[in-house]
Amino acid sequence: MNSQTPTLAPADFEAVKTAGAFMPLTQFGVIDVRGEDAATFLHNQITNDVQHLDASTARLAGYCSPKGRLLASFLMWRTADAVRLLIAQDTQAAVQKRLSMFVLRLKAKLSDATPEVAAVGFAGDVRAALSGIFDALPDGVHVKVEGPNGALIRVPDAAHRPRFLWVGPKALVDEQLAALEDKLVRVPGQMWDWLDIHAGEPRITHATVEQFVPQMVNFDVLGGVNFKKGCYPGQEIVARSQYRGTIKRRTALAHTEAAAPGAELFHSDDPGQPCGLVVNAAPAEAGGVDCLVEIKLAALDNGSVHVGSADGPALEFAPLPYAFPADA
């Protein structure tokens, strides 16, 4: 989810919608946390429950500053000997360094597993192709199966198509990719960014570090926060945001001519101060970009919202695939 030159062609979108597609995901990094205290350590640092994370489940989670602002977002799961964190590649090194500072006397060690593993996304009619790699396929969102080739995780559907994430040993994954090209269409990794946007699942990248409490990017709705677990950095602020009343800022789905993560949003009725921020953006099917934007809910009621300034590109809003608690 970045501002690089758009690389998605109409045929890429068509492959996802009418056939099946796979895409190597180099926009992610991987942190492995090992040691007998690995789960306890992480449980005390991030927004979701790690101690009760079982071998067949993946979970979203965030890592906050003491002020409750997200430094990173993860998808996490257990491997045979580690808790694995899939994180935006451009935040991986800084987050790993920061987390390592708090290990102290616990028996836990963080390592950069990015060079040893590969991540591949799948979308569309992909079950037959995946059945050649895994003995069983996960049947529910964030269900994980593990095999000799690594982990396969079902992630939220997007554009009404099923999606799977495969993370495994790089050499084994690379061996399989050539065979996959006979069964599925290979598309650029930016397609995964577009699909994440249409699933309404924000990702914290370098451009948006420390900009949002978890609720601003809908992590409470997406299951990325456990409000019953013990303390973690920023926990009091996150809890206060949840229980003090109506949440006034959320992340919405929108389309515009041009936008990049971190760009400010301005409302036509109040051009002097920003009303939100672009979280993620990816090339859209019919030109321009689709994006997830964090915004004051009041700004959606009337008038128009623009990128960069009150006379910048206008946003056209679309419904997310899930409801907020107040709407449920």
C-alpha positions in Angstrom: 0.0 0.0 0.0 2.2 2.7 -1.3 2.6 5.5 -3.8 4.8 3.7 -6.2 3.9 3.8 -9.9 0.7 1.9 -10.5 1.4 -1.5 -11.9 -2.1 -3.1 -12.0 -3.6 -3.8 -15.4 -7.2 -4.6 -16.3 -6.2 -8.2 -16.9 -4.9 -8.4 -13.3 -8.3 -7.5 -11.8 -10.0 -9.8 -14.3 -7.8 -12.7 -13.2 -9.0 -12.3 -9.6 -12.6 -12.0 -10.5 -13.0 -14.6 -13.2 -10.2 -17.1 -12.6 -7.6 -17.4 -9.8 -4.6 -15.3 -9.1 -1.4 -15.5 -7.0 0.9 -12.7 -6.0 4.3 -12.8 -4.2 4.1 -10.3 -1.3 7.4 -8.5 -0.9 5.7 -5.6 0.9 5.8 -7.6 4.1 8.5 -8.4 6.6 8.5 -11.3 9.1 9.5 -11.2 12.8 9.9 -14.5 14.7 9.8 -14.5 18.5 11.3 -17.6 20.0 11.9 -18.9 23.5 9.9 -20.3 26.4 8.7 -16.8 27.3 7.9 -15.7 23.8 4.1 -15.8 24.1 4.2 -14.1 27.6 6.5 -11.4 26.3 4.3 -10.6 23.3 1.1 -10.8 25.3 2.4 -8.0 27.5 3.3 -5.8 24.5 0.6 -6.0 21.9 -3.2 -5.4 21.7 -4.4 -9.0 21.3 -4.2 -12.2 23.3 -1.1 -14.2 22.5 -1.1 -16.6 25.4 -4.3 -18.3 24.2 -3.4 -18.3 20.5 -3.7 -21.9 19.4 -1.9 -23.6 16.5 -4.9 -23.4 14.1 -5.6 -19.7 14.4 -4.1 -16.4 13.2 -4.9 -13.1 14.8 -4.7 -9.4 13.9 -2.9 -7.3 16.5 -1.3 -3.9 17.0 1.7 -2.5 18.8 1.1 0.8 20.5 3.2 3.6 21.9 2.6 4.6 25.6 0.1 7.1 24.2 -2.0 4.4 22.6 -0.9 5.2 19.0 -0.2 2.4 16.7 3.5 1.8 15.8 2.7 -1.3 13.8 0.0 -3.8 12.8 0.5 -7.5 12.5 -1.0 -10.8 11.5 0.3 -13.3 14.0 0.3 -17.0 14.4 2.3 -19.9 16.0 4.8 -21.9 14.1 6.5 -25.0 15.5 9.0 -23.0 17.5 8.0 -19.4 17.4 5.3 -16.8 17.3 5.4 -15.3 13.9 4.5 -11.7 13.1 3.7 -10.6 9.5 4.3 -6.8 9.4 4.7 -4.0 6.8 8.2 -4.3 5.5 9.0 -0.6 6.0 8.3 -0.8 9.7 9.8 -4.2 10.5 13.3 -3.2 11.5 12.3 -0.3 13.8 9.6 -2.4 15.5 11.8 -5.4 16.0 14.5 -3.1 17.6 11.9 -1.4 19.9 10.3 -4.7 21.0 13.7 -6.2 21.7 14.4 -3.4 24.2 11.7 -4.7 26.4 12.6 -8.4 26.6 14.8 -7.7 29.6 15.2 -10.9 31.6 12.5 -12.9 29.8 13.6 -15.9 27.7 12.5 -14.5 24.4 14.5 -13.6 21.3 13.3 -11.6 18.2 14.8 -12.3 14.8 14.2 -11.1 11.3 12.9 -14.1 9.4 12.2 -12.1 6.2 15.2 -13.5 4.3 14.3 -17.2 5.0 10.6 -17.1 4.3 8.3 -16.0 1.5 4.7 -14.8 1.5 2.3 -15.4 -1.3 -1.3 -14.2 -1.6 -4.1 -16.0 -3.4 -7.5 -14.7 -4.5 -10.3 -16.0 -6.6 -10.8 -19.6 -7.7 -7.6 -21.0 -6.2 -8.7 -24.0 -4.1 -7.6 -26.6 -6.7 -4.2 -25.1 -7.1 -3.7 -24.9 -3.3 -4.8 -28.5 -2.8 -1.7 -29.5 -4.7 0.4 -27.8 -2.0 -1.6 -28.4 1.2 -3.4 -31.5 2.3 -6.3 -29.4 3.8 -7.5 -25.9 3.2 -8.6 -23.5 6.1 -12.3 -23.1 6.0 -12.9 -20.0 8.1 -11.4 -16.5 8.4 -8.1 -16.5 10.2 -8.1 -20.3 10.4 -4.6 -21.7 9.7 -3.3 -25.0 8.5 0.3 -26.0 8.7 2.2 -28.4 6.5 5.7 -29.2 5.2 5.4 -26.2 2.9 4.6 -23.7 5.7 1.4 -22.1 6.9 -1.8 -21.4 4.9 -4.2 -18.9 6.4 -7.7 -17.9 5.2 -8.0 -14.1 5.3 -11.1 -12.0 4.9 -12.8 -12.1 1.5 -12.4 -9.1 -0.8 -14.3 -8.1 -3.9 -16.5 -11.1 -3.1 -13.6 -13.5 -3.7 -11.9 -15.8 -1.2 -8.4 -15.1 -0.2 -5.6 -17.2 1.3 -2.1 -16.2 2.5 0.8 -18.7 2.2 3.9 -18.1 4.3 6.6 -20.8 4.1 10.3 -21.5 3.7 11.6 -19.4 0.8 13.3 -22.2 -1.1 10.1 -24.4 -0.9 7.9 -21.6 -1.9 10.1 -20.6 -4.8 10.1 -24.2 -6.0 6.3 -24.2 -6.2 5.8 -20.8 -7.9 6.7 -22.0 -11.4 4.2 -24.8 -11.2 1.5 -22.4 -10.0 1.9 -20.4 -13.1 0.4 -23.3 -15.0 -2.8 -23.2 -12.9 -3.2 -19.5 -11.8 -2.5 -16.1 -13.1 0.5 -14.3 -11.5 -0.3 -10.7 -10.7 1.6 -7.9 -9.0 1.8 -7.7 -5.2 -0.1 -4.4 -5.3 -3.2 -6.5 -6.0 -3.0 -7.7 -2.4 -3.0 -4.1 -1.2 -6.1 -3.4 -3.3 -7.8 -6.5 -1.9 -6.9 -5.6 1.7 -8.4 -2.1 1.1 -11.6 -3.7 -0.2 -11.7 -6.0 2.8 -11.5 -2.9 5.0 -8.3 -4.1 6.7 -5.9 -1.3 7.3 -2.1 -1.8 7.5 0.2 0.5 9.5 3.1 1.5 7.3 6.0 3.9 7.8 3.9 6.9 6.6 1.3 6.4 9.3 3.3 5.3 12.4 1.9 6.8 15.6 -1.1 8.4 13.9 -4.0 6.3 15.2 -5.3 4.6 18.2 -6.6 1.1 17.2 -10.3 2.1 17.0 -9.5 4.8 14.4 -8.5 2.0 12.0 -11.4 -0.2 13.0 -9.2 -2.7 14.8 -11.8 -3.2 17.5 -14.3 -4.2 14.8 -11.8 -6.5 13.0 -10.8 -8.4 16.2 -7.4 -6.8 16.5 -7.9 -5.7 20.1 -8.7 -7.9 23.2 -10.2 -5.6 25.8 -10.1 -8.3 28.5 -6.4 -9.1 28.4 -3.9 -7.5 30.7 -1.8 -4.4 30.3 0.3 -3.5 27.3 1.8 -0.1 26.3 -1.1 2.4 25.7 -3.7 0.0 27.0 -5.4 2.5 29.3 -5.8 5.0 26.5 -7.1 2.3 24.1 -9.6 1.1 26.8 -10.7 4.7 27.6 -11.4 5.3 23.9 -13.6 2.2 23.9 -15.6 2.9 27.0 -16.0 6.6 27.3 -18.7 6.9 24.7 -19.1 7.1 20.9 -15.9 6.8 18.8 -15.8 9.9 16.6 -13.1 8.8 14.1 -13.1 5.7 11.9 -11.6 4.3 8.8 -13.7 4.4 5.6 -13.3 3.1 2.0 -13.0 5.7 -0.7 -11.9 6.3 -4.3 -10.1 9.3 -5.6 -7.9 10.5 -8.5 -4.6 10.4 -6.5 -3.6 9.7 -2.9 -0.7 8.3 -0.9 -0.5 7.0 2.7 -0.1 9.8 5.2 -1.8 12.5 3.0 -4.1 14.8 5.0 -7.8 15.1 4.2 -9.7 18.4 4.2 -13.5 19.0 4.4 -15.1 21.6 2.1 -16.8 23.3 5.0 -13.6 23.6 7.1 -10.6 24.0 4.8 -8.3 25.3 7.5 -7.7 22.1 9.4 -7.4 18.4 8.4 -10.3 16.1 9.1 -8.5 12.8 8.4 -5.6 11.0 6.9 -5.0 8.5 4.1 -4.1 5.1 5.7 -3.5 2.9 2.6 -3.9 3.4 -1.2 -3.6 1.2 -4.2 -4.3 1.5 -8.0 -8.0 1.2 -8.7 -9.6 -0.9 -11.4 -10.9 2.0 -13.5 -8.0 4.4 -12.9 -7.2 6.6 -9.9 -6.7 4.9 -6.5 -8.8 3.2 -4.0 -7.9 3.9 -0.4 -8.7 3.5 3.3 -8.9 6.8 5.0 -9.1 7.6 8.7 -11.7 10.4 9.1 -13.9 12.3 11.5 -17.3 10.6 11.2 -19.0 14.0 11.2 -17.1 14.9 8.0 -19.1 12.2 6.2 -22.5 13.8 6.9 -22.4 16.5 4.3 -20.1 18.5 2.0 -17.1 17.0 0.4 -13.7 15.6 1.5 -10.5 16.2 -0.5 -6.9 15.0 -0.5 -4.1 17.4 0.4 -6.2 20.5 0.5 -9.9 21.7 0.3 -9.5 22.0 -3.5 -7.5 18.7 -3.9 -8.9 15.5 -5.5 -12.3 14.7 -4.1 -13.1 11.4 -2.3 -16.0 9.2 -3.3 -17.0 7.0 -0.4 -18.2 3.4 -0.6 -19.5 1.0 2.0 -17.2 -1.2 3.9 -17.9 -5.0 4.0 -18.6 -4.8 7.8 -20.6 -2.6 10.1 -19.4 -0.6 13.1 -20.9 -1.5 16.5 -23.2 1.5 16.5 -24.6 0.4 13.1 -25.0 -3.3 14.0 
